């Protein structure tokens, strides 16, 4: 399957029309079959490097549409920093503070014993686990 075919199928799975801009961004995200963690700014830079004429506002709007269609998840690291993940199953993340990168953490090593009781009439839709990492100082215990 080519990157374009993979991207068209991915968009169709989310019920989205494969417009030129959606297809261009989808190809950058899933064209090679690998999962990605991107910010809107990093995807905008990738699209510019690929010669695509897409505005930053369009990138933001398209990422939101991909999330609403269930094709991606938004992972909020700080109140002001969002990453968009093409892997949509439940899994934890490492956030590397020195490089500002988000990567998958091994889900099989995470154990959540229980969750707090949710308010009446509510249900848990998702639990996000972001493990923040910083380089250990030499000599620290």
C-alpha positions as CSV (number, residue, x, y, z in Angstrom):
1,X,0.0,0.0,0.0
2,X,1.4,3.4,-0.9
3,X,1.5,6.3,1.5
4,X,-1.3,8.0,-0.4
5,X,-3.5,4.9,-0.3
6,X,-2.8,4.5,3.4
7,X,-3.7,8.1,4.0
8,X,-7.0,8.0,2.0
9,X,-8.0,4.8,4.0
10,X,-7.1,6.5,7.3
11,X,-9.3,9.5,6.4
12,X,-12.1,7.3,5.3
13,X,-11.9,5.3,8.6
14,X,-12.7,8.6,10.3
15,X,-15.5,9.5,7.9
16,X,-13.5,12.5,6.5
17,X,-13.4,13.6,2.9
18,X,-9.8,13.4,1.5
19,X,-9.4,17.1,0.6
20,X,-6.0,18.1,-0.7
21,X,-4.9,19.7,2.6
22,X,-6.2,16.8,4.7
23,X,-4.5,14.3,2.4
24,X,-1.2,16.1,2.5
25,X,-1.2,16.3,6.3
26,X,-2.4,12.7,6.7
27,X,0.4,11.5,4.4
28,X,2.9,13.2,6.7
29,X,1.3,11.6,9.8
30,X,0.5,8.0,8.6
31,X,1.8,7.6,5.1
32,X,4.7,5.4,6.2
33,X,2.6,3.3,8.6
34,X,4.4,4.6,11.7
35,X,2.8,6.3,14.6
36,X,3.6,10.0,15.3
37,X,3.5,12.5,18.1
38,X,3.4,16.0,16.7
39,X,2.6,19.5,17.7
40,X,0.7,21.7,15.3
41,X,3.9,23.7,14.9
42,X,6.0,20.6,14.1
43,X,3.5,19.3,11.6
44,X,3.4,22.8,10.0
45,X,7.2,22.7,9.6
46,X,7.1,19.2,8.1
47,X,4.5,20.3,5.6
48,X,6.5,23.4,4.7
49,X,9.6,21.2,4.2
50,X,7.5,18.9,2.0
51,X,6.5,21.9,-0.2
52,X,2.9,21.9,0.9
53,X,1.2,25.3,1.2
54,X,-0.8,24.9,4.3
55,X,-1.3,27.7,6.9
56,X,-0.7,27.1,10.6
57,X,-4.4,27.8,11.3
58,X,-5.3,25.0,8.8
59,X,-2.9,22.6,10.5
60,X,-4.6,23.3,13.9
61,X,-8.1,22.9,12.4
62,X,-7.2,19.8,10.6
63,X,-5.6,18.2,13.7
64,X,-8.8,19.0,15.7
65,X,-10.9,17.4,12.9
66,X,-8.7,14.3,13.0
67,X,-9.2,14.1,16.8
68,X,-13.0,14.6,16.5
69,X,-13.0,11.8,13.9
70,X,-11.2,9.5,16.4
71,X,-8.1,9.2,14.2
72,X,-5.8,10.9,16.7
73,X,-5.7,11.7,20.4
74,X,-4.7,15.1,21.9
75,X,-2.2,14.7,24.8
76,X,-1.9,17.9,26.8
77,X,1.5,18.1,28.5
78,X,1.3,21.6,29.9
79,X,-1.7,23.9,29.9
80,X,-0.2,25.5,26.8
81,X,1.4,22.5,25.0
82,X,-0.6,19.9,23.1
83,X,0.8,16.9,21.2
84,X,-1.3,14.9,18.7
85,X,-0.8,11.2,18.7
86,X,-1.8,8.9,15.8
87,X,-1.8,5.9,18.1
88,X,-5.3,5.9,19.6
89,X,-5.3,2.9,22.0
90,X,-4.8,3.5,25.7
91,X,-1.1,3.9,26.5
92,X,1.1,6.0,28.7
93,X,3.7,8.6,27.5
94,X,7.1,9.8,28.4
95,X,7.6,13.6,28.1
96,X,11.3,14.4,27.8
97,X,11.7,17.8,29.4
98,X,15.1,18.6,28.0
99,X,14.0,18.0,24.3
100,X,10.3,18.6,24.7
101,X,9.6,15.3,23.0
102,X,6.6,13.0,23.6
103,X,7.1,9.3,23.2
104,X,5.2,6.1,24.0
105,X,6.0,4.5,27.3
106,X,5.7,0.7,27.8
107,X,2.0,0.1,28.6
108,X,2.7,-3.4,29.9
109,X,4.7,-1.9,32.8
110,X,2.0,0.5,34.0
111,X,-0.4,-0.6,36.7
112,X,-3.3,1.6,37.8
113,X,-4.8,-0.1,40.9
114,X,-8.0,2.0,41.0
115,X,-9.5,5.3,40.0
116,X,-11.5,7.7,42.2
117,X,-15.2,7.4,42.2
118,X,-16.6,9.6,39.5
119,X,-19.6,11.9,40.1
120,X,-23.0,10.6,39.6
121,X,-24.1,10.5,36.0
122,X,-20.5,10.5,34.7
123,X,-18.3,7.9,33.2
124,X,-14.5,7.8,32.6
125,X,-13.8,8.4,29.0
126,X,-10.1,8.2,29.1
127,X,-7.1,8.3,31.5
128,X,-4.0,10.1,30.3
129,X,-0.7,9.1,31.9
130,X,2.2,11.4,31.1
131,X,5.5,10.6,32.9
132,X,7.7,13.7,32.8
133,X,11.4,12.9,32.6
134,X,14.5,15.0,33.3
135,X,18.1,14.1,33.3
136,X,19.3,12.9,36.8
137,X,21.9,15.1,38.4
138,X,25.2,13.5,38.9
139,X,25.7,12.3,42.5
140,X,22.0,12.5,43.2
141,X,20.6,9.6,45.1
